[in-house]
Amino acid sequence: MAFELPKLPYAHDALEPHIDERTMKIHHGKHHQGYTDKLNNAIEGTDLEGKTIENILSNLDMDNTAVRNNGGGFYNHRLFWEVMTPNGGGEPSGDLATAINSAFGSYADFKEKFSTAAKGQFGSGWAWLCVHDGGKVEVCSTPNQDNPLMPGVGCGGTPILGIDVWEHAYYLNYQNKRPDYVSAFFEVINWDEVSKRYEQNK
């Protein structure tokens, strides 16, 4: 089965005013669709056909730039849509909150570190909250469409929260004000989904 563009779990305008409808339509329908199509083209007729995207990325030949860029783009955006919600914001609870407090000292300290990683990523890329075996969490950033599942990239572990800091993710609404976009992202985080991912991967 070829990879398919996942449907958004909410309407294109549902995240306004934090993320605008026009950006969502272009970002999902054009950019993510493009990564999906190019990933399918890159793996067609190879031994990667039929494998999960997680398996492909975890065992990736990093010199295979077509799969690296487009497989990363497919996976990263799929996670991105799912960790946002119109009813987002607030703070994590339960075991994830405990892990965040243990790793960073407090939610406020985590928020500052994650924001710094997102704002400080030079050029295009992502900032991540990852979970390692045993439940420890860590923040890191990666360039382009790389992610921590890939060999030797970032903090390792499994990403459970990610923010896209490519300009296409925010430029129509925020122009060059990436810090404002990063701040707005915290108003739409789906902490229930992030907590579920934490429990599944710790």
TORPA-4810 file (N, C-alpha, C, O; in nm, 3 decimals):
<nodes>
NODE_1_0.083_-0.120_0.000_0.000_0.000_0.000_0.087_0.125_0.000_0.179_0.138_0.080_M
NODE_2_0.057_0.215_-0.089_0.128_0.342_-0.091_0.082_0.427_0.027_-0.029_0.412_0.078_A
NODE_3_0.169_0.517_0.067_0.132_0.610_0.173_0.028_0.708_0.120_0.032_0.747_0.003_F
NODE_4_-0.065_0.747_0.207_-0.170_0.840_0.169_-0.168_0.962_0.260_-0.131_0.953_0.378_E
NODE_5_-0.206_1.075_0.205_-0.216_1.196_0.284_-0.322_1.177_0.392_-0.438_1.150_0.359_L
NODE_6_-0.286_1.191_0.519_-0.388_1.175_0.624_-0.482_1.295_0.626_-0.441_1.408_0.600_P
NODE_7_-0.606_1.269_0.658_-0.702_1.377_0.672_-0.674_1.455_0.800_-0.629_1.398_0.899_K
NODE_8_-0.701_1.584_0.796_-0.690_1.664_0.917_-0.797_1.620_1.017_-0.909_1.589_0.977_L
NODE_9_-0.766_1.618_1.146_-0.866_1.581_1.246_-0.957_1.696_1.287_-1.028_1.687_1.387_P
NODE_10_-0.955_1.805_1.211_-1.036_1.923_1.239_-1.045_2.003_1.109_-0.974_1.973_1.013_Y
NODE_11_-1.131_2.103_1.106_-1.146_2.186_0.987_-1.025_2.275_0.965_-0.950_2.303_1.059_A
NODE_12_-1.005_2.320_0.842_-0.889_2.404_0.811_-0.884_2.532_0.892_-0.776_2.583_0.922_H
NODE_13_-1.001_2.584_0.928_-1.005_2.710_1.001_-1.017_2.692_1.152_-1.034_2.789_1.226_D
NODE_14_-1.009_2.567_1.198_-1.039_2.537_1.338_-0.935_2.591_1.436_-0.964_2.610_1.554_A
NODE_15_-0.813_2.615_1.388_-0.706_2.658_1.478_-0.690_2.810_1.480_-0.601_2.863_1.547_L
NODE_16_-0.776_2.880_1.407_-0.770_3.026_1.410_-0.805_3.077_1.550_-0.882_3.012_1.620_E
NODE_17_-0.749_3.192_1.593_-0.662_3.282_1.517_-0.513_3.243_1.521_-0.429_3.312_1.464_P
NODE_18_-0.483_3.132_1.587_-0.342_3.097_1.611_-0.274_3.049_1.483_-0.161_3.087_1.455_H
NODE_19_-0.344_2.966_1.404_-0.295_2.923_1.273_-0.410_2.943_1.175_-0.518_2.888_1.194_I
NODE_20_-0.386_3.021_1.070_-0.495_3.065_0.983_-0.534_2.959_0.881_-0.457_2.869_0.849_D
NODE_21_-0.657_2.973_0.831_-0.715_2.876_0.739_-0.633_2.865_0.610_-0.608_2.754_0.562_E
NODE_22_-0.592_2.977_0.554_-0.519_2.973_0.427_-0.388_2.896_0.442_-0.353_2.815_0.356_R
NODE_23_-0.316_2.922_0.551_-0.191_2.848_0.575_-0.219_2.700_0.589_-0.145_2.618_0.533_T
NODE_24_-0.323_2.662_0.662_-0.353_2.520_0.681_-0.386_2.452_0.549_-0.343_2.339_0.526_M
NODE_25_-0.462_2.519_0.462_-0.498_2.458_0.334_-0.374_2.435_0.247_-0.360_2.329_0.186_K
NODE_26_-0.286_2.533_0.243_-0.165_2.519_0.162_-0.069_2.419_0.224_-0.011_2.334_0.155_I
NODE_27_-0.052_2.428_0.355_0.044_2.344_0.427_0.005_2.197_0.416_0.089_2.112_0.387_H
NODE_28_-0.122_2.168_0.440_-0.168_2.030_0.436_-0.189_1.981_0.292_-0.139_1.875_0.254_H
NODE_29_-0.262_2.058_0.214_-0.303_2.012_0.082_-0.196_2.019_-0.025_-0.202_1.946_-0.123_G
NODE_30_-0.099_2.106_-0.007_0.008_2.121_-0.106_0.140_2.063_-0.054_0.196_1.972_-0.116_K
NODE_31_0.189_2.115_0.058_0.320_2.070_0.107_0.318_1.924_0.152_0.401_1.844_0.108_H
NODE_32_0.223_1.888_0.240_0.220_1.750_0.289_0.185_1.653_0.176_0.239_1.543_0.171_H
NODE_33_0.096_1.694_0.087_0.064_1.610_-0.028_0.187_1.587_-0.114_0.209_1.477_-0.165_Q
NODE_34_0.268_1.691_-0.130_0.390_1.679_-0.209_0.488_1.581_-0.148_0.546_1.499_-0.219_G
NODE_35_0.508_1.589_-0.018_0.599_1.495_0.049_0.547_1.352_0.034_0.625_1.259_0.013_Y
NODE_36_0.415_1.335_0.046_0.355_1.202_0.036_0.378_1.143_-0.103_0.420_1.028_-0.116_T
NODE_37_0.350_1.221_-0.206_0.367_1.173_-0.343_0.514_1.140_-0.373_0.543_1.037_-0.435_D
NODE_38_0.604_1.225_-0.331_0.746_1.204_-0.360_0.803_1.088_-0.279_0.894_1.019_-0.326_K
NODE_39_0.752_1.066_-0.160_0.793_0.947_-0.083_0.752_0.821_-0.156_0.832_0.729_-0.170_L
NODE_40_0.629_0.816_-0.202_0.583_0.697_-0.275_0.667_0.672_-0.399_0.700_0.558_-0.430_N
NODE_41_0.701_0.778_-0.470_0.786_0.764_-0.588_0.925_0.712_-0.552_0.984_0.633_-0.625_N
NODE_42_0.976_0.757_-0.437_1.112_0.721_-0.396_1.125_0.576_-0.353_1.231_0.515_-0.368_A
NODE_43_1.017_0.519_-0.299_1.026_0.380_-0.249_0.968_0.279_-0.347_0.982_0.158_-0.327_I
NODE_44_0.904_0.327_-0.451_0.842_0.234_-0.547_0.947_0.141_-0.609_1.049_0.186_-0.660_E
NODE_45_0.919_0.012_-0.602_1.008_-0.086_-0.659_1.130_-0.118_-0.576_1.220_-0.189_-0.623_G
NODE_46_1.136_-0.067_-0.452_1.249_-0.095_-0.363_1.203_-0.184_-0.248_1.084_-0.213_-0.235_T
NODE_47_1.299_-0.227_-0.166_1.263_-0.312_-0.052_1.197_-0.233_0.061_1.162_-0.290_0.164_D
NODE_48_1.180_-0.102_0.042_1.112_-0.021_0.143_0.961_-0.023_0.125_0.886_0.015_0.216_L
NODE_49_0.915_-0.067_0.010_0.770_-0.076_-0.014_0.706_-0.170_0.087_0.758_-0.278_0.114_E
NODE_50_0.594_-0.126_0.142_0.520_-0.210_0.236_0.563_-0.195_0.380_0.497_-0.248_0.470_G
NODE_51_0.672_-0.124_0.406_0.718_-0.103_0.543_0.649_0.020_0.603_0.604_0.108_0.531_K
NODE_52_0.643_0.024_0.736_0.587_0.141_0.802_0.684_0.257_0.789_0.804_0.237_0.769_T
NODE_53_0.632_0.378_0.801_0.721_0.495_0.792_0.819_0.496_0.909_0.933_0.540_0.893_I
NODE_54_0.776_0.448_1.025_0.867_0.442_1.141_0.983_0.348_1.115_1.097_0.378_1.151_E
NODE_55_0.954_0.233_1.054_1.059_0.137_1.022_1.154_0.194_0.917_1.276_0.178_0.928_N
NODE_56_1.098_0.260_0.817_1.180_0.319_0.711_1.277_0.422_0.770_1.396_0.422_0.738_I
NODE_57_1.226_0.511_0.854_1.309_0.619_0.906_1.410_0.570_1.009_1.522_0.620_1.015_L
NODE_58_1.371_0.472_1.090_1.462_0.422_1.195_1.582_0.347_1.136_1.687_0.339_1.199_S
NODE_59_1.565_0.293_1.016_1.672_0.215_0.952_1.722_0.283_0.824_1.771_0.217_0.733_N
NODE_60_1.710_0.413_0.820_1.734_0.488_0.698_1.881_0.497_0.661_1.967_0.517_0.746_L
NODE_61_1.908_0.481_0.532_2.038_0.519_0.476_2.032_0.670_0.458_1.961_0.720_0.371_D
NODE_62_2.108_0.743_0.541_2.097_0.889_0.542_2.146_0.953_0.413_2.122_1.072_0.389_M
NODE_63_2.214_0.875_0.328_2.254_0.927_0.197_2.141_0.919_0.094_2.152_0.973_-0.015_D
NODE_64_2.034_0.851_0.131_1.918_0.842_0.043_1.833_0.967_0.065_1.736_0.965_0.140_N
NODE_65_1.871_1.074_-0.002_1.810_1.204_0.028_1.662_1.209_-0.010_1.586_1.280_0.055_T
NODE_66_1.620_1.137_-0.111_1.479_1.139_-0.151_1.390_1.083_-0.041_1.287_1.141_-0.008_A
NODE_67_1.432_0.969_0.016_1.353_0.910_0.125_1.373_0.989_0.254_1.278_1.007_0.331_V
NODE_68_1.493_1.036_0.277_1.520_1.115_0.397_1.432_1.240_0.401_1.366_1.267_0.501_R
NODE_69_1.431_1.316_0.293_1.358_1.442_0.290_1.207_1.420_0.286_1.133_1.484_0.361_N
NODE_70_1.162_1.331_0.200_1.018_1.314_0.182_0.956_1.220_0.285_0.841_1.239_0.325_N
NODE_71_1.032_1.120_0.328_0.983_1.036_0.438_0.975_1.117_0.567_0.879_1.104_0.643_G
NODE_72_1.076_1.199_0.590_1.071_1.287_0.706_0.955_1.385_0.697_0.884_1.407_0.794_G
NODE_73_0.937_1.443_0.579_0.828_1.537_0.560_0.692_1.473_0.581_0.602_1.534_0.638_G
NODE_74_0.676_1.348_0.534_0.550_1.277_0.553_0.524_1.251_0.701_0.416_1.281_0.752_F
NODE_75_0.623_1.196_0.770_0.606_1.160_0.911_0.588_1.283_0.999_0.500_1.287_1.085_Y
NODE_76_0.673_1.382_0.978_0.672_1.501_1.064_0.538_1.573_1.058_0.484_1.614_1.161_N
NODE_77_0.486_1.589_0.937_0.360_1.661_0.924_0.243_1.578_0.979_0.150_1.635_1.036_H
NODE_78_0.246_1.450_0.964_0.139_1.366_1.020_0.132_1.383_1.171_0.023_1.396_1.227_R
NODE_79_0.248_1.384_1.236_0.250_1.407_1.380_0.203_1.548_1.414_0.127_1.567_1.508_L
NODE_80_0.249_1.646_1.337_0.217_1.787_1.362_0.067_1.811_1.367_0.018_1.876_1.459_F
NODE_81_-0.007_1.758_1.269_-0.153_1.779_1.268_-0.217_1.716_1.390_-0.311_1.772_1.446_W
NODE_82_-0.166_1.601_1.431_-0.233_1.526_1.538_-0.206_1.581_1.677_-0.283_1.555_1.769_E
NODE_83_-0.099_1.656_1.694_-0.068_1.710_1.828_-0.123_1.851_1.844_-0.087_1.922_1.939_V
NODE_84_-0.210_1.892_1.752_-0.280_2.019_1.766_-0.431_1.994_1.771_-0.480_1.894_1.719_M
NODE_85_-0.502_2.086_1.834_-0.647_2.076_1.847_-0.706_2.214_1.870_-0.641_2.299_1.929_T
NODE_86_-0.829_2.236_1.824_-0.893_2.365_1.852_-0.914_2.390_2.000_-0.924_2.505_2.043_P
NODE_87_-0.920_2.283_2.078_-0.942_2.296_2.223_-0.812_2.279_2.299_-0.811_2.225_2.410_N
NODE_88_-0.702_2.326_2.239_-0.570_2.304_2.297_-0.531_2.405_2.402_-0.613_2.481_2.454_G
NODE_89_-0.403_2.403_2.432_-0.350_2.490_2.535_-0.345_2.421_2.669_-0.353_2.298_2.677_G
NODE_90_-0.333_2.498_2.774_-0.322_2.439_2.906_-0.186_2.377_2.928_-0.086_2.416_2.867_G
NODE_91_-0.183_2.279_3.016_-0.058_2.211_3.050_-0.081_2.061_3.052_-0.194_2.015_3.068_E
NODE_92_0.026_1.983_3.036_0.013_1.837_3.045_-0.019_1.796_3.188_0.002_1.872_3.283_P
NODE_93_-0.070_1.674_3.203_-0.101_1.620_3.335_-0.051_1.477_3.344_0.002_1.423_3.247_S
NODE_94_-0.067_1.417_3.458_-0.033_1.277_3.476_0.115_1.247_3.463_0.200_1.327_3.502_G
NODE_95_0.145_1.128_3.406_0.284_1.083_3.397_0.369_1.174_3.309_0.487_1.194_3.336_D
NODE_96_0.309_1.229_3.204_0.386_1.319_3.118_0.427_1.444_3.194_0.541_1.490_3.181_L
NODE_97_0.337_1.499_3.272_0.371_1.617_3.353_0.483_1.584_3.450_0.573_1.665_3.471_A
NODE_98_0.477_1.466_3.509_0.582_1.424_3.602_0.716_1.414_3.530_0.819_1.457_3.582_T
NODE_99_0.714_1.356_3.410_0.839_1.341_3.332_0.895_1.477_3.293_1.016_1.498_3.299_A
NODE_100_0.808_1.569_3.253_0.852_1.703_3.215_0.911_1.777_3.335_1.016_1.841_3.323_I
NODE_101_0.845_1.767_3.449_0.897_1.832_3.569_1.031_1.772_3.611_1.120_1.844_3.657_N
NODE_102_1.045_1.641_3.596_1.170_1.574_3.631_1.284_1.617_3.540_1.397_1.637_3.586_S
NODE_103_1.255_1.630_3.411_1.359_1.661_3.313_1.396_1.809_3.311_1.513_1.844_3.293_A
NODE_104_1.297_1.896_3.330_1.320_2.039_3.307_1.303_2.125_3.432_1.341_2.242_3.431_F
NODE_105_1.245_2.070_3.538_1.223_2.146_3.660_1.080_2.191_3.677_1.026_2.189_3.787_G
NODE_106_1.017_2.232_3.568_0.878_2.277_3.571_0.826_2.285_3.428_0.903_2.280_3.333_S
NODE_107_0.694_2.297_3.415_0.636_2.316_3.282_0.686_2.446_3.220_0.715_2.451_3.101_Y
NODE_108_0.696_2.551_3.301_0.744_2.680_3.250_0.885_2.668_3.194_0.917_2.727_3.091_A
NODE_109_0.970_2.591_3.261_1.107_2.572_3.213_1.109_2.489_3.084_1.187_2.516_2.994_D
NODE_110_1.022_2.386_3.077_1.009_2.311_2.952_0.967_2.402_2.838_1.024_2.399_2.730_F
NODE_111_0.865_2.483_2.864_0.812_2.572_2.760_0.921_2.666_2.709_0.930_2.691_2.589_K
NODE_112_1.002_2.715_2.800_1.111_2.805_2.758_1.214_2.730_2.675_1.262_2.783_2.574_E
NODE_113_1.249_2.608_2.715_1.350_2.532_2.642_1.298_2.491_2.504_1.371_2.500_2.405_K
NODE_114_1.174_2.446_2.497_1.115_2.407_2.369_1.105_2.528_2.277_1.136_2.519_2.158_F
NODE_115_1.062_2.641_2.331_1.050_2.763_2.251_1.185_2.809_2.200_1.196_2.853_2.086_S
NODE_116_1.287_2.799_2.283_1.422_2.838_2.244_1.472_2.749_2.130_1.535_2.797_2.036_T
NODE_117_1.445_2.617_2.140_1.485_2.524_2.034_1.416_2.559_1.903_1.477_2.553_1.797_A
NODE_118_1.287_2.594_1.910_1.211_2.627_1.790_1.255_2.759_1.729_1.274_2.770_1.608_A
NODE_119_1.272_2.859_1.813_1.310_2.991_1.765_1.455_2.994_1.717_1.489_3.071_1.627_K
NODE_120_1.539_2.910_1.776_1.681_2.913_1.746_1.725_2.822_1.634_1.841_2.826_1.593_G
NODE_121_1.633_2.739_1.583_1.669_2.651_1.471_1.698_2.737_1.348_1.608_2.804_1.296_Q
NODE_122_1.821_2.735_1.303_1.859_2.820_1.190_1.796_2.768_1.062_1.804_2.648_1.033_F
NODE_123_1.734_2.856_0.987_1.670_2.815_0.863_1.549_2.728_0.890_1.477_2.748_0.989_G
NODE_124_1.527_2.631_0.804_1.409_2.545_0.814_1.436_2.427_0.906_1.549_2.379_0.917_S
NODE_125_1.331_2.380_0.972_1.348_2.263_1.059_1.234_2.247_1.156_1.124_2.299_1.137_G
NODE_126_1.263_2.173_1.262_1.162_2.135_1.362_1.222_2.140_1.502_1.343_2.125_1.519_W
NODE_127_1.137_2.162_1.601_1.174_2.139_1.741_1.087_2.026_1.794_0.971_2.012_1.756_A
NODE_128_1.144_1.946_1.884_1.080_1.822_1.928_1.082_1.806_2.079_1.174_1.852_2.147_W
NODE_129_0.980_1.739_2.130_0.984_1.675_2.261_0.984_1.526_2.235_0.892_1.474_2.172_L
NODE_130_1.087_1.457_2.282_1.103_1.314_2.257_1.097_1.237_2.388_1.129_1.290_2.495_C
NODE_131_1.056_1.112_2.379_1.060_1.022_2.494_1.155_0.907_2.464_1.154_0.850_2.354_V
NODE_132_1.236_0.873_2.563_1.328_0.760_2.554_1.270_0.640_2.627_1.178_0.655_2.707_H
NODE_133_1.324_0.521_2.599_1.285_0.402_2.675_1.307_0.430_2.824_1.414_0.477_2.863_D
NODE_134_1.208_0.401_2.904_1.216_0.429_3.047_1.140_0.555_3.086_1.116_0.578_3.204_G
NODE_135_1.102_0.636_2.987_1.015_0.749_3.016_1.081_0.885_3.025_1.012_0.985_3.044_G
NODE_136_1.214_0.891_3.013_1.279_1.021_3.019_1.246_1.101_2.892_1.242_1.047_2.782_K
NODE_137_1.223_1.232_2.910_1.192_1.318_2.796_1.305_1.417_2.772_1.382_1.450_2.863_V
NODE_138_1.314_1.464_2.648_1.423_1.552_2.607_1.373_1.642_2.494_1.288_1.602_2.415_E
NODE_139_1.428_1.763_2.487_1.398_1.857_2.380_1.517_1.868_2.288_1.631_1.871_2.334_V
NODE_140_1.492_1.874_2.156_1.599_1.900_2.061_1.538_1.961_1.935_1.416_1.975_1.926_C
NODE_141_1.621_1.997_1.841_1.575_2.048_1.713_1.653_1.978_1.602_1.764_1.930_1.623_S
NODE_142_1.593_1.975_1.483_1.658_1.914_1.367_1.638_2.004_1.246_1.539_2.077_1.238_T
NODE_143_1.732_2.000_1.152_1.716_2.082_1.031_1.627_2.013_0.928_1.608_1.891_0.930_P
NODE_144_1.574_2.093_0.839_1.499_2.044_0.723_1.386_1.951_0.765_1.306_1.988_0.851_N
NODE_145_1.376_1.830_0.707_1.272_1.735_0.748_1.331_1.617_0.826_1.268_1.512_0.836_Q
NODE_146_1.450_1.634_0.882_1.505_1.531_0.969_1.421_1.521_1.096_1.353_1.616_1.135_D
NODE_147_1.425_1.404_1.159_1.359_1.388_1.289_1.434_1.287_1.374_1.519_1.214_1.323_N
NODE_148_1.403_1.281_1.503_1.483_1.198_1.594_1.474_1.048_1.572_1.552_0.973_1.631_P
NODE_149_1.382_1.000_1.488_1.381_0.857_1.456_1.499_0.818_1.369_1.542_0.703_1.371_L
NODE_150_1.552_0.913_1.294_1.659_0.884_1.199_1.791_0.860_1.271_1.815_0.917_1.377_M
NODE_151_1.876_0.776_1.215_2.004_0.744_1.280_2.092_0.868_1.297_2.117_0.941_1.201_P
NODE_152_2.139_0.888_1.420_2.237_0.993_1.447_2.185_1.134_1.435_2.263_1.227_1.416_G
NODE_153_2.053_1.153_1.447_1.994_1.286_1.432_1.930_1.329_1.563_1.852_1.254_1.622_V
NODE_154_1.963_1.448_1.609_1.892_1.506_1.724_1.907_1.423_1.850_2.011_1.362_1.874_G
NODE_155_1.801_1.423_1.930_1.811_1.362_2.063_1.775_1.214_2.063_1.786_1.149_2.166_C
NODE_156_1.734_1.161_1.950_1.696_1.021_1.950_1.563_1.003_2.022_1.492_1.100_2.049_G
NODE_157_1.530_0.879_2.053_1.401_0.855_2.114_1.290_0.872_2.012_1.314_0.881_1.892_G
NODE_158_1.167_0.876_2.062_1.049_0.888_1.976_0.988_1.026_1.994_0.958_1.065_2.107_T
NODE_159_0.968_1.101_1.887_0.906_1.233_1.901_0.758_1.219_1.937_0.685_1.142_1.876_P
NODE_160_0.716_1.295_2.038_0.575_1.294_2.079_0.511_1.432_2.063_0.390_1.446_2.073_I
NODE_161_0.592_1.533_2.038_0.545_1.669_2.010_0.645_1.734_1.916_0.766_1.724_1.937_L
NODE_162_0.595_1.800_1.813_0.685_1.868_1.719_0.620_1.994_1.665_0.499_1.999_1.643_G
NODE_163_0.702_2.095_1.645_0.656_2.217_1.581_0.736_2.242_1.454_0.859_2.237_1.454_I
NODE_164_0.666_2.269_1.347_0.725_2.297_1.216_0.766_2.444_1.213_0.682_2.533_1.226_D
NODE_165_0.897_2.469_1.196_0.942_2.608_1.186_0.996_2.640_1.046_1.074_2.733_1.030_V
NODE_166_0.954_2.564_0.946_0.972_2.607_0.808_0.886_2.732_0.788_0.780_2.744_0.849_W
NODE_167_0.930_2.823_0.704_0.853_2.946_0.684_0.713_2.918_0.628_0.620_2.994_0.654_E
NODE_168_0.699_2.810_0.551_0.565_2.783_0.495_0.462_2.754_0.604_0.342_2.761_0.578_H
NODE_169_0.508_2.721_0.724_0.417_2.690_0.834_0.355_2.814_0.897_0.252_2.805_0.965_A
NODE_170_0.417_2.930_0.876_0.368_3.048_0.949_0.379_3.181_0.876_0.327_3.281_0.925_Y
NODE_171_0.444_3.185_0.759_0.482_3.314_0.702_0.363_3.398_0.655_0.368_3.521_0.663_Y
NODE_172_0.256_3.335_0.606_0.142_3.413_0.558_0.081_3.497_0.670_0.034_3.608_0.645_L
NODE_173_0.083_3.445_0.791_0.019_3.514_0.903_0.119_3.591_0.989_0.089_3.700_1.036_N
NODE_174_0.237_3.533_1.010_0.333_3.590_1.104_0.453_3.657_1.037_0.532_3.722_1.105_Y
NODE_175_0.468_3.641_0.905_0.583_3.693_0.832_0.713_3.648_0.901_0.735_3.528_0.921_Q
NODE_176_0.798_3.742_0.938_0.927_3.704_0.995_0.922_3.688_1.147_1.026_3.670_1.210_N
NODE_177_0.804_3.695_1.206_0.792_3.691_1.352_0.774_3.547_1.401_0.669_3.511_1.455_K
NODE_178_0.877_3.467_1.383_0.870_3.327_1.427_0.838_3.315_1.575_0.760_3.228_1.612_R
NODE_179_0.896_3.399_1.664_0.863_3.386_1.807_0.714_3.398_1.836_0.663_3.331_1.926_P
NODE_180_0.642_3.482_1.761_0.498_3.495_1.783_0.425_3.368_1.744_0.330_3.327_1.810_D
NODE_181_0.470_3.304_1.636_0.412_3.177_1.592_0.439_3.068_1.696_0.350_2.989_1.728_Y
NODE_182_0.560_3.062_1.747_0.594_2.961_1.847_0.508_2.979_1.971_0.460_2.882_2.029_V
NODE_183_0.489_3.102_2.012_0.405_3.130_2.127_0.261_3.087_2.102_0.196_3.030_2.190_S
NODE_184_0.210_3.114_1.981_0.073_3.077_1.946_0.054_2.925_1.944_-0.053_2.875_1.975_A
NODE_185_0.159_2.853_1.906_0.152_2.707_1.899_0.110_2.647_2.033_0.037_2.548_2.037_F
NODE_186_0.156_2.707_2.142_0.122_2.652_2.274_-0.027_2.664_2.305_-0.077_2.598_2.396_F
NODE_187_-0.098_2.747_2.230_-0.242_2.763_2.252_-0.323_2.654_2.181_-0.443_2.643_2.204_E
NODE_188_-0.258_2.575_2.097_-0.330_2.470_2.023_-0.273_2.331_2.047_-0.316_2.236_1.982_V
NODE_189_-0.178_2.316_2.139_-0.123_2.183_2.165_-0.230_2.092_2.226_-0.301_2.131_2.318_I
NODE_190_-0.239_1.973_2.172_-0.331_1.870_2.220_-0.257_1.782_2.321_-0.199_1.679_2.285_N
NODE_191_-0.259_1.824_2.446_-0.180_1.753_2.547_-0.232_1.611_2.572_-0.156_1.524_2.614_W
NODE_192_-0.361_1.587_2.548_-0.413_1.451_2.562_-0.346_1.358_2.461_-0.310_1.245_2.494_D
NODE_193_-0.331_1.406_2.337_-0.265_1.326_2.234_-0.117_1.307_2.265_-0.064_1.197_2.248_E
NODE_194_-0.050_1.413_2.310_0.092_1.402_2.343_0.111_1.303_2.459_0.205_1.223_2.458_V
NODE_195_0.022_1.308_2.557_0.030_1.215_2.670_0.009_1.072_2.625_0.075_0.980_2.675_S
NODE_196_-0.083_1.050_2.531_-0.107_0.916_2.478_0.019_0.863_2.410_0.055_0.747_2.426_K
NODE_197_0.083_0.950_2.332_0.206_0.910_2.265_0.318_0.881_2.366_0.399_0.791_2.347_R
NODE_198_0.320_0.959_2.473_0.419_0.934_2.578_0.399_0.795_2.638_0.494_0.719_2.652_Y
NODE_199_0.275_0.762_2.672_0.246_0.632_2.734_0.280_0.516_2.640_0.325_0.411_2.685_E
NODE_200_0.258_0.536_2.509_0.281_0.429_2.412_0.430_0.404_2.387_0.469_0.295_2.344_Q
NODE_201_0.513_0.504_2.415_0.654_0.494_2.372_0.755_0.500_2.487_0.875_0.490_2.463_N
NODE_202_0.708_0.515_2.610_0.803_0.528_2.721_0.864_0.393_2.757_0.946_0.385_2.848_K
</nodes>
